[in-house]
């Protein structure tokens, strides 16, 4: 059923029509071109081949089919891409294909599946929304109205209310047919400790305003509960625990509603809390999101990178907010985001600015946002004096960040700026930067780092040697076989049986082919293929990228031609290795002095010759 649905989608969806929905394509000969949506460029290098139903960017080398394009552009997994494309072409993708392994859902403790977890969250969110509008939720509703939330906003963000009860949700879930194990795995029930029996679990949130947390596709995956008064016990916010569908470090509140605006406006505003995000969206600043807690993580930075490379931090002006902005450096630098920071006055946050000054007030703040380097230097100069020891502390703190940049140009530029700002010779800053960079590189010790660098260099040299010594005829045959195998699972299965793994070269193409066959043998061809299509530009194999877009390559031929190509490539590889074996055997024969042993070697030589003849005969046959 899985393959049937996938094939229906492929038959109904033309890659040109699909991609044209996202970016404007222009015909150029037999293909279509556009500026690549995955990297910045002025001249179009993004190529779409309607015959092969594939795309390839000659700039960033990203390539793939309809599924990998949507996976990259929308930031979804393979089943998610199937559903999105299915909605466009009128093919229904059942819920059971949307979780776990393709063709069957992974089960967690107590037989729980992801679909069940999504269902619990969707239904509980609806129940919390109902409770907010009930007499029991009056205090929470009054709080919302006092904060300026209207009915439309509360509906849009599905805001609700958790009553002051230890067993309301527990009993509600039981009436819905949800097991306690399911609700505990979902995180809506809690236990005193790991040893407590599930029967003694209780409601995680009590007397709190409830904010459902969605993944980028709009599915509810968790909750964040906010206190309604400062006197209330517990943390200001209580978030869902980690679960099979909720990973705090990879979630941004509001992203499902902001992602199109982020892509369109090419910037993302990162606030500190849910109320800030909601206030921004109400005011038309619809590209605002918030991490779960003040920490900004690598996973959240990578999420933003799917839609833009420009991020503006608007954290609170208190110490926690400033420190959170400072600590965000490693995450946004790793994701190669360009970051600015809004300087807030004491007691300010986006919500309060919007209430006092409106959208224009927040936009003025954003237009005056500091580049991250300037913000960082401003903060550290306010914390330390300009004495020699104070300057040393500033230099140490700032260089810890500068050293994280991969680009030597950026490191050099920031080092020069730091020297200028502190009125210190640039040579001293460069010397300190080198020391900090080395310290970050070595981790444990300089000696260990050098040994590791030497080992990596040796591995790279060995790999380069293997690639160089792989004959062109082998690389060409392996490239054609890979093209066949990623487009047709049956060829991958045949190749597993017909080509010994030791006969696949260690060239770039050979290693990719070997990896695909290894996954196929485990029944993971579909995922391996999708993963390959998504990552092909990262595999340092330009000849493969170009081959996949070559209209003369084999996958658009008739079945007989494809079979002939398959047989030709397998025979070519086998003959090459058999002849190599013959050369080694002939050398052994020449050195052998024992007549009986020599006769045995000659028989082996004749067997190899017969096998070579057999492959040469079969070369042109199907």
N, C-alpha and C positions, 0 to 999 in steps of 0.2 A: 504493500500500500504506500510506503514511504517513497519508493522510486516512481511509482505510478503518479503520485501527486507532483513530485519534482519534475517529471517528464512533461506532465500536462502544462505546468507553468512555463517550462522552457519552450514548448511548442507554441504557446499562445503569446509569449513575450518576445518582442524583437528588441535587441539591445540598443539599437539606435533610438527607437521610440521611448524606451525606458530612460536612458541617460538624458535625452532631450527634455524630459520632464524636470530635470535638475539643473542642467546647464545648456545654453544654446549651442547646437552643433551646426557646422557648415560643411557641405559636401566638398570633398577634394578628390576628384577621380573616383575610384571605387570605394573610398573610405570617407570618414567624417572626422573633422578636427574641431578642437576647442582649446581654450586655455585650461590647463589642468586644475581641477577643483581641490587637489590634494597638496599643491604647493604653489607659491607665488611665481608668476611669470608674465611677461608682456607679450611674447609671441606664442601662438598655440603649438604645443608639442604633444597634446593629448589626442591619441588616434583611436578611432572606433572602427573595427572591421566587421561589416554586416555579414560577410560570407562565413567567417569563423566565429561570429557572435562573441567577440572578445574585444577588450580595450587594452591599450598600452600607452604609457607616457614615456616619451623619449627623453624627458627632462629628469623626472624623479624615479623612472623605471617601475612605477606601480602598474600592475596588470591584472587581468582576470576576466570573469564572465559576469552575467547579470547579478548573480548572487554575491560575488565578492565585491562588486561595485556598491551594492546597497549595504553590505556589511560594513564597508569602509565609510561610506558617506553618512549612513544613519547611525553607525556605532552599535550595531546589533550582531547577535550570533547567527549561525546559519539558519536554524529554524525561524528566527525572527525575520531574517531576510525573505525566507519563503513566504511567511505570512504577509509581509508588506507588499511583495510583488503579486502574491495571490489575490490580494484585495484589488489591485490595479487591473488584473486580467480576468477576474471573475472565477478564481479557483479557491475553494474553501480549504483552509489548512486546519485540521482538527486540533483541539487543545492538547490531545495526548502526544502530538509531535512537538509541542512547544517547550518541553522540559526534559532534562536528563539526556540520555544517549539517544541518538536519532533512531527511531524505530522502537523505542521502549524507554520508559521513564526510570531513572535511578531512584531507588528507595532508600530512605534514611531510617533512623530508629523508629521501631514500631510500624514499619511499612509505609511511612509518610512519604509523599511525593511532593514535588514543587508545585504542581497544579493545586493540590490540596492546601498548601501554604498560601498560595495566591488567593484562593477562595475564602479562607479564614479571614485574611486581611481585608478583602473587598467587603465581605458581609459585616465584619466588625466595624469598619469605617462607616458603613451605612447606619449601623445601630448607634454608634457614637453621635452621628449627625442627628438622628432622631431624638436622642436624649438631650442634646443641646437645646432643642426646641420644645422640650417637655417642661412641666413645672419644676422638676428636679434640677434642670439645667439653667434655671433663671440666673443664678449668680454668675455662671460662665457666660451666658448671653449678655448680661449687663456689662461684663468685662469687655467682651468683643465690641459692643456698641460704644463703650467709653474710649476704646482704642481706635474708633473710627471705621470699624469693619461693617460694611453693609451686607445685605443678604446675598447679593450677586458674588461678592468676594468670598464669603463663607462657603457658598456652593462651589465656586471654582476651585478652591483649595481643600474642599471637603472637611472643613474644620468641625470638630465634634467635642463631646464632653464625656469623661469617665466619672461615674458616680462614686461617692465615698463609701465603697463596699469592698470587702475582701473576696466576695464570691459572686458578684453580679455577672461578670463575664464568664466565669466558670459554669454557672447554671445556664446562662444564655447559650453558651456553646454546646452544652449537653442537649438542650432542647433543639438545637440546630442539627444534631447528629454528629458533632465533632467529638472525637475522643480527647481525653485529657492529655494523652501523649502527643497528639497533633497540636493542641493549643500550647503545650509546653515547648515543643520544637519550634513553633512559630514565634515564641517569645512573649505571648500575651498572658501567659501564666508564669509564675515564678515559684521557686522553692527556697526554704530557709537555707538549705545546704544540699550538697550532692547526695547525702545519705537519706534525706527525707523521702518518703514514698510519694509517688505521683498523686495519690489521693489527698495529700495534705498541701498540694499546691494552692496558690491564691492569685488574685488579680494583681498584675504588675502595676497598673496605674489606678490611682484613686483620687478623686476630687481634683482633676486636672483638665486643662484645655488640651484637646488632642489634635495633633497635626499629622495626618497620614504622610508617609514618605514614599515617593514613587521612584521607580527606575526610569531611565531616559525614555522608555516606551510608554510610560504612564501606568504601569502596573504597580499596585501598592505592595510594598515589600517590608514595611515597618512603620513604627509610630514614634513620635516625640511628644511627651506630655509635659505641659508647662504649669507651674503653680499659679494659683489665682490671687495669691496675696503673699507679701514678704514674710508673714508670720507662719506660713505653712511649712511643715517639716519636710526634709528631703531636699535634694538638689533642685535648682531652678528648673532645669530640664532633665527628664529621665527618658533615655532613648531605648529602642529595642536592643536586645542583645544580639550578638552574632548568630546568624542562622544560615541554612542552605541558600536563602535568597537575599539576606541582608548582610552586607559587609560595610561597616561604618566608614572605613577608610576609602571606599570606592563609591561613595554616595554623595550627591550634591542636592540639597533641597531646592526644589523649583526648577530643576534642569529640564524636566519633561515639558514644562510650559515655556521655558526660556530658550531652548536650543535653536529654534528657527530664527528667533530675533538675534541671538548671538551670532549665528552664521551670517545673517543679513547685514547686521551692523558691524560685524567683524570686531567685536569686543565683548568681554564678559565682566560684569561687576560682581565681585565676591564680597558678600556681607557676612555679618557675624551670626545672625539668628533668623528664625522663621519670620518673625514680625517685620524685620527689616525687608526681607524679600517680598513679603505680601504688600507692604507699603509701597515699595518700588513699583511693583506690577500695577497696583491701583493707580499710580501716578503716571503710568506710561513708560516707566523705565523697565521694560519687559525683558531685559537681558541680565537680570540679577539672580544669583544663586547663593547658597550658603552651605558650608561644610557642617557636618554633625559634630558640634563642638568647635572650639576656636582653631584647633590644629588643621593646617592645610597640608594634605598628603600627596605623595607621588601619584597614587591612583586617581585622586581628584584632579590633579594637574593634567594627567593623560586624558581624562574625560573631556576637559575643556579643550585640549589640543585637537580633538576631533572636529571642533566647530570653529575655532579661532586660535590665533597665537598671541592675542592681545588681552591681558587681564589687568583689571583695576581692583585693588583691595580697598574696602571701605569698612575696616573694623572699628570698634569703639575706641574712644580716646583714652580709656583707662590703661593701666599697666598691662593687663592681660591681653588687651587688643593690640597694643603696640608690640608686645613680645611675640604675639601670634604672627603679625606682619613680618617681623624680623626673621622668625623661624621658617617662614614660607619659602625662603630663598632656595634651599636645596631642592624642593619639589618643583618649583617653576623653572629653575635652571636645568634640571634633569629633563624636563619635558620641552625645553627650548621655547618657553613662553617669554614674551616681553612684558614686564610688570611695571605698573605704577601704583602709588599709594596715595589715597586721599588723606590729607591732614585734617583731623577732626579737632574741634575745640573741646575743652573739658566738658564732659557730660553729654556730648553729641553722639548721635548715631544716625544712619540714613532715615530711620523712622521719625526721629525728632526733627530733623532738618526739613523733611517733607511736610510735617505738620505745621512747622513755624514759617517756612519760606516757600513751600510748594516745590514743584518739579524744577523750576528755574534755579532755586537755591541749591539743590543737589547737583544740577548740571554745572553750576558755577564752581562748586567744590571739585567736581570731577575734572573740569577744564584746567584747574590749577593743581591737579594731582602731580606729585613729584615722581620722577623716574626713581626706580627702586634704589639705585646707588645713591642718589641725592637724599632720599628719605633716610636711608641707613646712616649716612654720614651726619645728617642733621641730628638724628637721635643720639648717636654716640658722642657727638660734640656737646650735646646738652647734658650728657651723663658724666663726662670726664672733662677736666680742665685742659688748658693748652700748655701745661708744663711738660717737660720732657717725658716724665713717667705717664702723664695723661695721654700724650701723643702716642706713646708706645702701646697703650691699651687700645686706643682707637685703631691704630695700624693693625694690631693683631686681630681684632674683631672683624675689620673690613676685609683684610686679606684672606681670612678663613672663607669668606664668601667668594671673593674674586677668583681664588684658586679652583673653585668648583666649575667655572666656565670651561667648556671644551675648546672654544675658539681662542687661539693665541692672540688674535687681533683684539678681541674684547678684553682679555686679561691685560694686554699692553695698554689699551686705551684707559681702562679703569685705574691701572697703576699710575699712569701719568696724571690723571685727575686727582687721585689721592695725594700724590706728591705736591701738586700745585695747591690744593686746598690746605694742606698742613705746612706748606712752605719747607719741604724737606727735599733734598736732592733725589732725583728719580732713581739714580743708581742704588741708593740705599733701599728704596721701596722694592726695586727689582730683586735685590739680594734677599730681602725678607720674603718676597713672594716665592722665590725659588725654594727657600727653606720650607715654607708652609706647604707648597705643592708637593714637595718630596715627602713631607711628613704624612700628608693625606694619601699619597700613593702607596707608601710602604705599609701603612696600617700598623703592623707589629714592630718591624724593625727594617732599617735600610737594607741590611744584608738579605733578609727574606724577600724584600721587594725586588732586589737585583736578581736573586735566584729565580724568582717567579718570572721576571721579564726575560731572562735568558731561556727559561723553559718554553715560554710562549713563542719567543723568536725561533727556537729550534723547531717547534711544532709547525709554525708558519712556513719556515724554510722547507721542511719535509713535505708539507702539503703542496707548496709551490713546485717542488721537484716532481712530485707525483703528477701534478697537472701538466707540467711541461713534458714529461716523458710519456703521457698518454697519447698515442698516435691520433692524428686527425680523423682517420677512418673510424676509429672506435668512438670518439666524441660525437662525430656526425651520426653514427648509427644509434648511439644511446640517446641523442637528442630527439631523433625521429621516434624512437620507442617511447620516450617519455611523453612526447606529444600525443602518441596513440593512447598511452595508459591513463593520462589525466582526463581524456575525453571519453574513454570507454573502459569500464571496469573489467570486461571480459578479457581485454588484452593484458591487463595487469595480472589477472589470474593465470592466463596462459603463460605469461613470461616467468612467473614464479616456478612453473613446472618445467619450462624449456631452457632457461638460462641459469646456470649455477651462480650463486651469489659471488663466488670468488672470481668469476669472469667479468664482473662489472668493475670498471676502472675507478680509480680514486680521483678522477677529475671532478670539477664542480657539478657537471651534469650527472656523472656516475653516482656521486654521493646523494644527490636529490632523488635519482631513480631508485637507488637502493632503499632510501627512507620510505618512499611511496610504496614499494613492494612489501617492506616490512609491516607497514600499517595495513596493507591489503590482506596480508596473510592472517592478520588478527581480526579481520572483518571490519576494519575502519577505513575502507577506501573513500567513502563519501566525505568524511571529516578530513582525512588526509588531503584529498583533492582540494577541498575548500580552503584548508589551511595553506596549501601550496599556492593557490591562486591569490590568496591574500598577501603572502609573504614573498612571492617570486622576485619582487624588486629588491628584496633584502639579501638574496642568496648569492650575490657576487657572480652572476652568470649572465653577462650581457648577450652572449651568443644565443642563449635559450630565450631570453626576452624577445630578441629580434626574430628568432625562428618562429615563435608562437604567433607573431603578427605577419609572417610571410605567407602570402596567398598561395604560393607553390608548395607549402608544407602539406603533409599528407591528410590531415584530418577532415578536409572538405571533399575528399575523393569518394568514389563509389566503394561498396564493401569489398569487392574483389581486388581493387587496387590497394585498399588498405591492408588486406591479408597478404598480398604480394610484398608490400612494403615491410610488414612485420616479419615475414619469412626471410626476406633479403637481409634485414638488419640482424636478426638472430644468427643467421648463417655466417654473415661477415664476422661477427664477434667470435663465434665458436671456431671458425676456421683460423682466425688470427691466433687464438690461444692454443689450438691444436698444433699449429706450425711452430709456435714457441716451445711447446712440449717436445716436438720432434727435434728441434735444435739442441735442447738440453740432452735428449736421449742419444742423439748422434755423438755428442761430446763424450757421454758415458761409454758408448760403444768403442769409440776410438781409444779410450784410456783403459778399457777392460782387457785383462790378460787371461782370464779364466774362460775356456772355450764354452763350457756349459752355460755359464752366466751370460756370455756374449750372445749365445743362441736365444736365451730368454729375452734379452734386451731387443734383439732384432725382431722377435715375434711382437713385442710391444710396439716397436716402430711401425711394423706392418699394420697393426690394429689402428694406430693413429692415422696412417695413410688411408685406410679404408673409411674411417670416420670423416676425414677431410673430403674424400670423394663423395660420400653420402650427402654431406652438407652442400657441396658444390652442385650436386645433382638436384637437390631439393630447393636450391636458391630461388629458382623462378617458378616453383610450383606452389599451389594453394592446397 
